[in-house]
């Protein structure tokens, strides 16, 4: 028969197992973590250019760790809304930072 584990040994064993295995499945990552920032940027930029109202718009897309930043000056609030919607729909995008402005906006 085996001898019961003492509480200190049981705790040490459990801690070691958690440290070795992590909290999830080994090697498991979310889908967003598997998408490179450059791929997210390319996907957003391509979608912006394929949208008729934004095809000629000068929008800069920069992605860092899944956070997408849109900068540029557009003609209408509808264009800004369209651009933000496209960025939000991009696979892998975590957060959208809106730095888009209107051309004729009054300060």
Buried (B, 14 or more C-beta within 10 A) or exposed (E): EEEEEEEEEEEEEEEEEEEEEEEEEEEEEEEEEEBEBEBBBBBBBEBBEEBEBBEEBEBEBBBEEBBBBBBBBBEEEEBBBBBBEBBEEBEBBEEBEBEBEEEEEEE
